[in-house]
Amino acid sequence: MNGKVETKLIYPGLADFYASWRDIAGTLVRVVVGIMFLMHVSAKFKIGAAAVAANVMSKNGLEPGWRLLTLP
């Protein structure tokens, strides 16, 4: 065994299409995941890190979250 494994194609007739899209698919996945990430955290960016931290602290039972967050 030489360490290389041939992938069994679902549709062997599309082998040329698979080969031509191999590099493009990696970039496309990165772009889509990046857009999903930005959509998910855009609200957190708008309200700021202090508000997000206070919210997380209050959800975990560390009340009052804002006072604990601002301690030196």
Secondary structure, DSSP 4 states (H G I P E B T S, - for coil): --S--PPPPSSGGGHHHHHHHHHHHHHHHHHHHHHHHHHHHHHHHHH-HHHHHHHHHHHTT-SSHHHHHT--
